[in-house]
Amino acid sequence: MTESRPATRESDRPWEDMDSGVIRHAIRSDQLGHAEISPTGRFEAGSYASFTLTYTAGVFGVDDSGSLRICFRFASDQSTPQFDDPEGANYCTVDASNGAVLQVRWDPKANVRPWDRTLWIKVVRGYLKEGETITIRFGVTDHGGPGMRLQTFCEDTFEFRVLADPIATFNFQPLPVQPTIAIVPGKPERFVAVIPTRRRPGETFALKIKGEDRWGNPSDQCLETFRLEATGPIEGLPETVSLTPGAFALEIPGLSMPEPGTTSIILRDAAGAVVFETNPLIVEDTPLVHFWGDLHGQSEETIGTGSAEGYFAFARDRAFVDACGHQGNDFQITDAFWGELNRLTEAFDEPGRFVALPGYEWSGNTSLGGDRNVYFPNENRVIRRSSHALIEGGDTDGTDCTTARELFEAFAREGEDDVVCFAHCGGRYADIGYAHDGRFERSVEVHSSWGTFEWLLHDALDLGYRVGVVTNSDGHKGRPGASYPGAGKFGAIGGLSCYLMEDLSRLALLDALRKRHHYGTTGGPGGRTIIDLTAGFSATGTLYHDDPALFPGTEGRAATEALMGDIVHLPEGDMALSVSVASNSPIERVDIFNGRDLVDTIRPYGEADLGARVRVLWEGAEYRGRFREVIWDGDATFEGNRITAAQPVNFLNPDKTLERKGDDGLCWKALTTGNYGGFDAWLADGTAGTLALSTPLVSARIAVADIGLEDTLYDASGDLPRFVRIFRLPDDNAHKSLTFKRSIPLKADGDNAVYIRVTQEDGTRAWTSPVYVYR
């Protein structure tokens, strides 16, 4: 029996607008024909499969030049159908039962979003009568091909969405029942475990564990028992835990540390081998503790995958984040769906357990200000859309704000001073030079699953703005808090932000955002890094949380110390920066910046510790907009030397591989989208031979003996930085924590925006919000 679901209608999910043409319901849906798919059922994410989709014409048949569209969601990273190589993957055939001649083409943008990935089938000679069929075979294996590869993330109802234009009017309408399959996780290939990063003595917390398949999906096929070993005293920790089939995660609640200290938890298998070590946890008496959030992503009601309800549940129960926000494109959020989102945030928000923050993405074109995230402390607020591009009826209540300037003006005019915004780069990117209002826009997003965007922070600093730094996923795959790139154009793992808060509540989260008391990481298993950054002053300054340049009359307080995000007027005296970093991955370096200027680089090792390990990294983006991918496919040869071991860095997509090429060479396929990747090579002789490197942008030769502690940089910058760095590391860097103090020279004019960027050996990066000090 075909597994299917009705096309979305106003009667059952009124917040969705799924029509694909300008004219609505020109033909009754029961006259359009029907489609079935075979086989049906459950299929593993990222696996190869074959399907036969059969469309049976309705009462009108399909006229000469009439068409079908088989559409897939924008977010899907399934393979592209091809029609030329029967022996290859993804081979597709299309035939009419009566011999009508069909024209077939694939176009990734041939239908209305989110159903824009389109197989277009047009009758160019002949026609179909009622009951005659068009048969599409996806992933034909008759000639030895492996089939079509499915998308790499899970979806309960993955839809082969069929639209028909039977009368050749170019008015495509969805069939009333759509063929679907279920895409499910595979077996676990790795295990991940997390605990909080900062708590107070005696406060209870939980250990949360899951297995992930090769694409990062939480797996319900785990059958594993772990022995637990704490590196510090934890009360309530069992000796062993077991993951069993059917469960996607395991939570061990009620743990605590009665006394201050530091701990992590090691998971060992039956043989005693370390499977995973959690992030560290610091327990101390402190007014602010850590909570982790991913406040930016979308579900299937806009351009993402999975329901909005499933989105929040995933964040809480499978990604183990403390806070989440849904940021659907405003021009796709109907009034009914806005009501549904508000119902969901109210239902999921549970102070002390999970924060669900109401809001939306203002999605104006870049020329009008570009993408902004908007958050509220409570439900049922006015959604001020950038347009009604995918919503019928237009701006009937007069609340649209076509530009970002108008958006901020509306907040100010209507007294909505409790709104918090930040600028980001997704498809459209924010032009904060065109529009910015620091009364509302408190931060910029420097990393998401779209890539890394330090240039957005640089823009803000160049313009004299005082903003914080956040990172989020901006995920479209229904996995907020644990968003992996898969096989598509998303080039990075989604980020996580750490918020310094008194407690887990909406008000505390929004307070942290307004004060810029937060830092962001690039996410992933090593992404819950503990970072403490404080500025100490030799003279008393005046500390502000609200920018005194934007809030006239705001009162500061006398201070000789400040946190990340604070604004300090320091007429005289010196500044010293105190930094502490702890992670479950070795630390490569900590860069200290004052604005754009690199003040110092701190490493937990020195020249004397270097070994025969060479690290080669490539980094950068082509463009600020959508088409930012930089291809780094290449090879390297250590002439006159031998590679004893090699390891990839940030090869985040399993399709991108690093391979050995003889005893002295490596080759790879890789891309970046503003972030970085590369490899480590351990050499038989740490000083012999020459490294010959070749990539599409950089080719270089360097003597191995000349590779040292400091970077050798090969710059291929265009509109944005693109470069290769080569340096040397210790053979085994055991430094997972680092503490230091540095004096920071202060400029007499303008802001001293002092922040750090932490880089870990596993490829994780983190940025703190700056401390803003001015004379």
C-alpha positions in Angstrom: 0.0 0.0 0.0 1.3 3.4 -0.9 2.4 5.5 2.1 1.1 9.0 1.5 -0.3 12.1 3.1 -2.8 14.6 1.8 -1.5 17.8 0.3 -1.5 20.6 2.9 -4.8 22.5 2.9 -6.1 25.4 4.9 -8.4 23.1 6.8 -5.8 21.0 8.4 -2.6 23.1 8.6 -3.8 26.6 7.8 -0.4 28.2 8.5 1.2 26.6 5.4 0.9 28.1 1.9 1.9 25.3 -0.4 0.4 26.3 -3.7 2.8 26.6 -6.6 1.0 28.9 -9.1 -0.5 32.3 -9.3 -4.1 31.0 -9.7 -5.4 29.0 -6.7 -7.4 25.7 -7.2 -8.3 26.4 -10.9 -9.0 22.7 -11.3 -10.6 20.6 -8.6 -7.9 18.6 -6.9 -9.7 15.3 -7.4 -9.5 15.9 -11.2 -5.7 16.3 -11.3 -4.9 12.5 -11.3 -2.9 10.7 -8.7 0.6 9.4 -8.0 2.0 6.3 -6.2 5.5 5.4 -5.3 7.1 2.0 -4.9 8.6 0.8 -2.7 7.4 2.6 0.4 8.4 2.4 4.1 11.6 3.3 5.9 15.0 4.1 4.3 18.3 4.9 5.9 19.5 8.5 5.6 22.3 8.9 3.0 21.7 5.4 1.6 21.1 4.4 -2.0 17.7 3.2 -3.1 15.5 2.9 -6.2 12.0 4.1 -6.6 9.3 4.0 -9.2 6.8 6.9 -9.2 3.7 6.4 -11.3 1.5 9.3 -12.2 -2.0 8.4 -13.5 -3.7 11.1 -15.5 -7.0 12.5 -14.2 -10.2 13.4 -16.1 -8.4 16.0 -18.3 -5.5 13.7 -19.2 -2.4 15.8 -20.0 -2.5 17.9 -23.1 0.2 18.5 -25.7 2.7 20.8 -23.9 1.2 20.0 -20.5 3.6 19.2 -17.7 4.4 17.5 -14.4 6.8 18.7 -11.8 8.3 16.3 -9.2 9.6 18.7 -6.5 11.8 18.3 -3.5 12.5 20.7 -0.7 15.3 23.2 -0.9 16.9 21.7 2.3 17.2 18.2 0.8 20.7 17.2 -0.1 19.7 14.1 -2.0 21.6 13.4 -5.2 20.7 15.1 -8.4 18.9 12.9 -11.1 21.0 12.3 -14.2 19.8 10.9 -17.6 23.0 10.1 -19.5 24.9 7.4 -17.6 22.9 4.2 -17.0 25.8 2.6 -15.1 26.2 5.6 -12.8 24.6 6.7 -9.6 21.3 8.6 -9.7 20.3 7.4 -13.2 16.7 8.3 -13.9 14.2 7.3 -16.7 10.9 8.8 -17.6 8.3 7.1 -19.9 4.7 7.6 -21.0 2.5 4.5 -21.1 1.1 5.5 -24.5 4.5 6.4 -26.1 4.0 10.2 -25.9 7.3 12.0 -26.4 8.4 13.6 -23.1 11.0 16.4 -22.5 12.8 16.0 -19.1 15.1 18.4 -17.3 16.3 18.9 -13.8 16.4 22.4 -12.4 17.2 23.2 -8.7 15.2 26.5 -8.8 12.2 25.6 -11.0 9.4 25.9 -8.5 8.2 28.1 -5.7 10.2 27.7 -2.5 10.5 25.6 -0.4 9.7 23.1 -3.2 12.3 24.4 -5.6 14.4 21.4 -6.6 12.4 20.2 -9.6 12.3 17.4 -12.1 10.3 18.9 -15.0 8.5 16.6 -17.4 6.8 18.1 -20.4 4.7 16.4 -23.0 6.1 17.6 -26.3 4.4 15.3 -28.8 1.2 13.5 -28.2 -1.0 13.6 -25.1 -2.3 11.5 -22.3 -5.9 10.4 -21.7 -7.5 9.7 -18.4 -6.0 6.6 -16.8 -2.7 6.7 -18.9 0.5 7.0 -17.0 3.9 8.6 -16.8 6.4 6.5 -15.0 9.5 7.9 -13.4 12.2 5.6 -12.1 14.7 7.2 -9.7 18.0 5.5 -9.2 17.8 2.8 -11.9 20.1 -0.1 -11.1 19.4 -2.3 -14.2 22.8 -1.5 -15.7 24.9 -1.7 -12.5 24.3 1.7 -10.9 23.9 1.9 -7.1 20.6 3.8 -7.2 19.8 7.3 -6.0 21.3 8.6 -2.8 18.7 9.8 -0.3 19.1 12.9 1.8 21.5 12.6 4.7 19.0 13.7 7.4 15.9 12.2 8.8 12.3 13.0 7.8 9.2 11.1 8.8 7.4 12.1 5.6 9.9 12.7 2.9 7.7 13.8 0.0 8.0 13.3 -3.8 5.8 16.3 -4.4 3.9 16.0 -7.6 2.4 19.1 -9.3 0.3 18.9 -12.5 -0.5 21.3 -15.3 -2.8 19.0 -17.4 -4.3 21.8 -19.6 -1.0 23.4 -20.4 -1.9 26.7 -18.8 1.3 26.9 -16.8 -0.8 26.7 -13.6 0.8 23.9 -11.6 -1.3 22.5 -8.8 -0.4 19.9 -6.2 -2.0 16.5 -6.3 -4.4 15.9 -3.3 -2.4 13.0 -2.0 1.4 13.0 -2.2 3.7 10.0 -2.2 6.0 9.8 0.8 8.6 7.6 2.4 10.3 7.8 5.8 14.0 8.6 6.1 15.4 7.2 9.3 18.8 7.2 11.0 21.5 4.5 10.4 23.5 2.6 13.0 25.6 4.7 15.3 29.2 5.4 14.3 30.1 7.7 17.2 28.8 8.5 20.6 28.4 12.0 22.1 27.9 12.9 25.8 27.4 16.3 27.4 27.1 17.8 30.8 26.7 21.5 31.7 29.9 23.7 31.6 29.3 25.8 34.7 27.1 25.2 37.8 27.1 26.2 41.5 27.9 23.8 44.3 25.0 21.5 45.0 23.0 22.3 41.9 21.8 19.2 40.1 22.5 18.4 36.5 22.2 15.6 34.0 24.6 13.6 31.8 23.1 13.2 28.4 24.3 10.6 25.9 23.4 9.7 22.3 24.8 7.8 19.4 25.0 9.4 15.9 25.1 7.8 12.5 27.8 8.8 10.0 25.7 11.9 9.0 25.1 13.2 12.5 21.6 11.9 13.0 20.8 10.6 16.5 20.4 6.9 16.1 17.7 4.7 17.6 19.7 1.6 16.9 22.2 1.8 19.8 23.0 -1.3 21.8 25.9 -0.3 24.0 26.9 -0.3 27.6 29.4 2.2 28.9 31.4 2.3 32.1 31.4 5.9 33.5 34.5 7.5 35.0 34.4 11.0 36.4 37.6 13.0 36.6 36.3 14.9 39.6 33.9 14.0 42.4 30.3 13.6 41.2 27.5 12.5 43.4 24.8 10.2 41.9 26.8 8.9 38.9 26.1 5.3 38.2 29.0 2.9 37.3 27.5 1.9 34.0 24.8 3.0 31.6 23.2 1.3 28.6 21.8 2.6 25.3 19.1 0.3 23.9 17.4 0.1 20.5 14.4 2.4 20.1 15.7 5.2 22.2 17.4 8.2 20.6 19.1 9.4 23.7 19.7 8.7 27.4 19.6 11.1 30.3 21.1 10.5 33.7 19.6 13.2 36.0 20.2 14.1 39.6 24.0 14.5 39.5 25.7 17.1 41.6 29.0 18.3 43.0 28.7 19.6 46.5 32.0 21.4 46.5 33.7 23.6 44.0 35.9 21.9 41.4 36.3 20.7 37.8 35.2 17.5 36.3 34.3 15.7 33.1 32.9 12.2 32.5 34.7 9.6 30.4 32.7 6.8 28.6 34.6 3.5 28.3 33.5 0.5 26.3 33.6 -3.1 27.6 37.3 -3.4 26.7 38.1 -0.2 28.7 38.8 2.0 25.6 37.7 5.6 25.8 34.7 6.1 23.6 34.1 9.8 24.4 34.9 12.4 27.1 32.3 15.0 27.9 33.0 18.7 28.0 34.5 19.9 31.3 32.2 21.2 34.0 33.4 23.9 36.5 31.5 24.1 39.8 32.0 27.3 41.8 30.1 30.0 43.7 29.2 32.5 40.9 26.3 34.8 40.1 26.3 33.6 36.5 26.3 30.1 35.1 26.3 28.7 31.6 23.4 27.8 29.4 23.8 26.7 25.7 21.5 27.7 22.9 20.8 27.6 19.2 18.4 30.4 18.6 18.2 30.3 14.8 16.7 27.7 12.5 13.6 26.8 10.4 11.2 24.0 10.0 9.1 22.6 7.1 6.4 25.2 7.5 8.9 27.7 5.9 12.0 26.4 4.2 13.3 23.8 6.6 12.5 20.1 7.3 10.2 18.5 9.9 7.5 20.2 11.9 8.0 23.2 14.1 6.9 21.0 17.1 9.5 18.4 16.2 12.1 21.2 15.8 11.8 22.3 19.4 11.6 18.7 20.7 14.8 17.9 18.8 16.7 20.8 20.4 15.6 19.8 23.9 15.7 16.0 23.7 18.3 15.1 21.1 20.7 18.1 20.8 20.7 18.8 24.6 20.6 22.6 24.3 19.0 24.7 27.0 17.5 27.3 24.8 16.1 27.5 21.2 14.3 29.9 18.9 12.5 29.3 15.7 13.4 31.9 13.0 11.1 31.3 10.0 11.4 33.6 7.0 8.8 36.3 7.7 7.5 36.4 4.1 6.5 32.7 4.5 4.9 33.0 7.9 1.1 33.3 7.6 -0.9 34.8 10.4 -2.1 31.3 11.2 1.4 29.8 11.4 2.5 32.8 13.5 -0.2 31.8 15.9 1.0 28.2 15.8 4.6 29.3 16.5 3.5 31.3 19.5 1.5 28.3 20.8 4.6 26.1 20.5 7.0 28.5 22.2 4.5 28.9 25.1 4.1 25.1 25.4 7.8 24.3 25.2 9.1 27.1 27.5 9.7 25.6 30.9 11.9 27.7 33.2 14.6 25.7 34.8 14.5 23.1 32.0 14.2 24.7 28.6 13.7 28.1 27.1 11.7 28.5 23.9 12.1 32.1 22.7 9.4 33.6 20.5 10.5 35.4 17.3 11.0 35.3 13.6 13.5 36.2 10.9 13.1 39.5 9.2 14.1 38.4 5.7 14.6 41.6 3.6 16.8 41.6 0.5 20.4 42.7 1.2 19.8 46.0 -0.6 17.1 46.7 2.0 19.2 45.7 5.0 19.5 41.9 4.8 18.5 39.2 7.2 17.9 40.0 10.9 16.7 37.8 13.8 14.0 39.2 16.0 13.2 37.9 19.5 10.5 38.8 22.0 10.1 38.0 25.8 6.5 37.0 25.3 4.0 35.6 22.8 1.5 37.2 20.4 3.6 40.1 19.4 3.3 41.9 16.1 5.3 40.3 13.3 6.6 43.1 11.1 7.3 41.3 7.8 9.8 42.4 5.1 7.2 41.4 2.5 4.3 39.0 1.8 6.3 37.3 -1.0 4.8 33.8 -0.3 1.6 34.9 1.6 -1.6 35.7 -0.1 -3.5 38.9 0.7 -0.7 41.4 1.1 -0.1 43.8 4.0 -3.7 44.3 5.0 -2.9 45.5 8.6 -0.1 47.9 7.5 2.6 46.3 9.6 5.1 45.4 6.9 8.5 47.0 7.2 10.2 46.9 3.8 13.6 48.0 5.0 15.6 47.2 8.1 15.6 50.9 8.9 11.8 50.9 8.9 11.9 47.8 11.2 14.0 49.5 13.8 11.9 52.7 13.5 8.7 50.8 14.1 10.2 49.2 17.2 11.2 52.6 18.5 7.9 54.3 17.5 5.7 51.6 19.1 7.8 51.5 22.3 8.9 47.9 21.8 12.1 48.4 23.7 12.1 44.8 24.9 12.9 43.4 21.4 16.3 41.9 20.8 17.8 41.5 17.4 21.0 40.4 15.7 22.3 40.5 12.2 23.3 37.4 10.3 24.4 36.0 7.0 22.5 33.1 5.4 21.4 33.3 1.8 20.8 37.0 2.0 23.4 38.8 4.2 22.9 41.7 6.5 24.2 45.0 5.4 24.7 46.7 8.8 26.2 49.7 7.1 22.8 50.4 5.5 20.8 49.8 8.7 21.6 49.1 12.4 20.1 50.3 15.6 22.1 49.2 18.7 19.1 49.8 21.0 17.6 46.6 19.5 20.4 44.9 17.5 22.8 43.8 20.2 24.9 41.1 18.3 26.1 39.8 15.0 26.1 36.1 14.1 29.7 35.1 13.0 29.1 31.4 12.3 26.3 29.1 11.3 25.9 26.0 9.1 26.2 28.3 6.2 29.9 29.0 7.2 31.9 31.5 9.1 31.4 35.3 8.8 34.0 37.1 10.8 33.7 39.9 8.3 30.3 40.8 9.8 32.0 41.5 13.1 34.6 43.4 11.3 31.9 45.5 9.6 30.4 46.3 13.0 33.8 47.3 14.5 34.7 49.4 11.5 31.4 51.3 11.9 31.9 51.9 15.6 29.0 49.6 16.7 29.1 47.9 20.1 27.8 44.4 19.4 28.2 41.0 20.9 29.0 37.7 19.1 26.6 34.8 18.7 26.8 31.6 16.7 23.8 29.4 15.7 22.9 26.8 13.2 20.5 28.6 10.9 19.7 25.0 10.2 17.1 23.8 7.7 17.4 20.1 8.4 15.2 19.9 11.5 18.2 19.5 13.9 18.7 22.7 15.9 21.6 22.4 18.3 23.2 19.5 16.3 23.1 20.6 12.7 25.6 18.8 10.5 26.4 19.9 6.9 25.4 16.6 5.2 26.1 16.5 1.4 24.7 19.8 0.3 26.0 23.4 0.1 26.0 23.9 3.8 29.7 23.8 4.5 29.9 23.8 8.3 28.5 22.4 11.5 25.9 24.7 13.1 27.2 26.9 15.9 26.3 27.0 19.6 26.3 30.0 21.9 27.0 30.0 25.6 25.0 32.5 27.6 26.1 33.8 31.0 22.9 33.8 33.0 21.6 33.9 36.6 19.1 31.1 35.8 17.4 29.3 32.9 14.5 31.6 31.9 13.5 33.9 29.1 14.2 37.0 31.0 17.7 35.9 32.0 18.4 34.9 28.4 17.3 38.2 27.0 19.2 40.0 29.7 22.4 38.2 28.7 21.7 39.1 25.0 21.2 42.8 25.9 24.4 42.8 28.0 26.3 40.8 25.3 27.3 38.4 28.0 27.9 35.4 25.7 30.3 33.8 23.4 29.8 31.5 20.4 31.5 28.3 19.1 31.4 26.4 15.8 29.5 23.6 17.5 29.9 19.9 17.2 31.1 17.3 19.8 34.0 19.6 20.8 31.9 22.8 20.8 31.0 23.3 24.4 34.2 25.0 25.3 34.5 26.9 28.6 35.8 30.4 28.1 36.2 32.9 30.9 37.3 36.4 29.9 37.5 39.4 32.3 39.2 42.7 32.0 40.9 44.3 35.0 41.7 47.9 35.3 44.4 49.7 37.3 42.0 52.7 37.8 38.3 52.9 38.4 36.2 53.1 35.3 32.5 53.4 34.6 30.8 50.2 33.4 27.7 50.2 31.2 25.5 47.5 29.9 23.4 49.7 27.7 25.5 51.8 25.3 25.6 55.3 26.7 26.0 56.7 23.2 22.5 55.3 22.4 20.8 55.6 25.7 21.4 59.2 26.9 21.2 59.6 30.6 21.9 55.9 31.3 23.7 55.4 34.5 26.8 53.3 34.8 28.5 52.0 37.9 32.1 52.3 39.2 34.1 49.2 38.3 37.7 47.9 38.1 36.7 44.7 36.3 34.4 43.9 33.3 33.0 40.8 31.6 32.8 40.1 27.9 30.2 42.4 26.4 30.6 45.2 28.9 31.2 48.8 27.9 33.7 50.7 30.1 34.7 54.3 30.1 38.3 54.4 31.4 39.7 57.9 31.4 43.0 56.7 32.8 44.8 53.5 33.9 45.8 50.3 32.3 43.9 47.2 31.2 44.9 43.5 31.7 43.0 40.7 30.1 42.5 37.5 32.1 41.5 34.4 30.1 40.8 30.8 31.0 39.9 28.1 28.4 38.9 24.5 29.0 37.7 21.9 26.5 37.6 18.2 25.7 39.9 18.9 22.7 43.5 20.1 22.8 43.9 23.9 22.3 45.9 25.0 19.3 45.9 28.8 20.0 44.1 31.8 21.4 44.2 35.0 19.4 43.7 38.3 21.2 42.2 41.1 19.1 41.7 44.8 19.7 39.2 45.6 16.9 40.6 44.1 13.7 44.2 44.2 15.1 45.8 41.0 16.3 47.4 41.9 19.6 48.9 38.5 20.5 48.7 34.8 19.9 48.9 32.5 22.9 49.7 28.9 22.6 49.9 26.3 25.4 53.2 25.0 23.9 56.4 26.6 22.6 59.1 26.0 20.0 60.8 23.4 22.1 57.6 21.3 22.2 57.2 21.0 18.4 57.5 17.6 16.8 57.3 16.1 13.3 53.6 17.1 12.9 52.8 19.6 10.1 49.4 21.2 9.9 48.1 22.6 6.6 44.9 24.6 6.7 42.8 26.3 4.0 40.2 28.9 4.8 37.9 31.4 3.3 34.8 32.3 1.3 34.3 33.4 -2.3 31.6 35.9 -1.7 29.3 37.4 1.0 26.1 36.0 -0.7 24.8 32.6 -1.4 27.5 31.3 -3.8 30.4 31.5 -1.3 31.9 28.0 -1.6 35.6 27.8 -2.2 36.8 24.5 -3.6 40.1 23.3 -2.2 40.5 19.9 -3.9 44.2 19.2 -4.1 47.2 17.2 -3.2 50.4 17.5 -1.2 53.7 15.7 -1.4 56.5 15.6 1.2 59.4 15.2 -1.2 62.3 13.5 0.4 60.4 12.4 3.4 57.7 9.9 4.5 54.3 10.3 6.1 53.8 8.0 9.0 50.2 9.1 9.8 47.7 11.7 8.5 44.5 13.0 9.9 41.9 15.4 8.4 40.8 18.6 10.1 37.2 19.8 9.6 36.4 17.4 6.7 32.8 17.8 7.9 31.0 16.1 5.0 31.7 12.3 4.8 31.8 12.7 1.0 34.9 14.9 1.3 37.9 12.7 2.0 41.6 12.8 2.7 43.5 9.9 1.1 47.1 8.6 1.1 49.0 8.8 -2.2 52.0 6.6 -1.8 54.4 6.9 1.2 54.9 10.7 0.8 51.7 12.1 -0.5 48.1 13.0 0.2 45.1 14.0 -1.9 41.7 15.4 -1.0 38.4 16.9 -1.9 37.4 19.8 0.3 35.5 23.0 0.4 35.0 26.0 2.8 32.3 28.6 3.2 34.3 31.0 5.3 35.3 28.4 7.8 38.5 26.3 7.6 39.7 22.8 7.0 43.0 20.9 6.3 45.1 18.1 7.5 47.8 17.0 9.9 50.7 14.9 8.6 53.2 13.2 11.0 56.5 12.8 9.2 59.3 10.3 9.6 61.8 13.1 9.8 60.7 16.5 11.1 63.3 18.4 9.2 63.9 16.6 5.9 62.5 17.3 2.4 60.1 19.8 0.8 56.4 20.1 1.0 54.8 20.6 -2.4 51.2 21.8 -2.2 48.7 22.2 -5.0 45.1 23.5 -4.7 42.9 25.5 -7.2 43.9 28.8 -5.5 47.3 28.2 -3.9 50.3 26.2 -5.1 53.4 26.4 -2.9 56.7 24.8 -2.1 58.4 25.1 1.3 61.2 23.2 3.0 60.0 21.1 5.9 62.8 22.5 8.0 61.4 26.0 7.5 57.9 25.1 8.9 57.8 26.3 12.5 55.6 27.6 15.3 54.4 30.7 13.4 52.2 30.4 10.3 53.5 30.5 6.8 50.7 32.2 4.9 49.8 31.9 1.2 47.2 34.6 0.5 44.7 34.2 -2.4 42.2 36.8 -1.1 39.5 38.2 -3.3 36.4 40.0 -2.1 36.9 38.1 1.1 40.0 36.4 2.7 41.1 33.1 1.2 44.4 31.6 2.2 46.4 28.6 3.2 48.4 28.4 6.4 51.2 26.0 7.2 52.7 25.5 10.7 54.0 22.9 13.0 52.5 21.3 16.1 53.7 19.0 18.9 53.4 15.4 18.0 50.9 15.0 20.9 49.4 18.2 22.3 47.9 17.3 25.7 46.8 20.8 26.6 43.0 20.9 27.0 43.1 23.9 29.2 44.9 27.2 29.2 45.0 30.2 31.6 46.9 33.4 31.0 46.9 37.2 31.7 48.0 39.8 29.2 48.3 43.6 29.3 46.4 45.3 26.5 47.7 48.6 25.1 44.7 51.0 24.8 44.2 53.4 22.0 43.4 57.0 23.1 40.7 57.5 20.5 37.6 55.4 19.8 36.7 52.0 21.2 39.1 49.3 22.2 37.0 46.3 21.3 39.0 43.5 23.0 38.0 39.9 22.4 39.6 36.5 21.8 39.2 33.8 19.2 40.0 30.2 20.5 41.1 27.5 18.0 41.1 23.9 19.0 42.9 21.0 17.4 39.7 19.3 16.4 38.7 22.2 14.2 36.4 23.9 16.7 36.6 27.7 16.9 35.1 30.1 19.4 34.7 33.9 19.7 33.9 36.0 22.7 31.9 39.2 22.7 34.3 42.1 23.0 34.9 44.2 26.0 34.5 47.8 24.8 36.9 50.2 26.6 37.1 53.8 25.7 39.0 56.8 27.0 
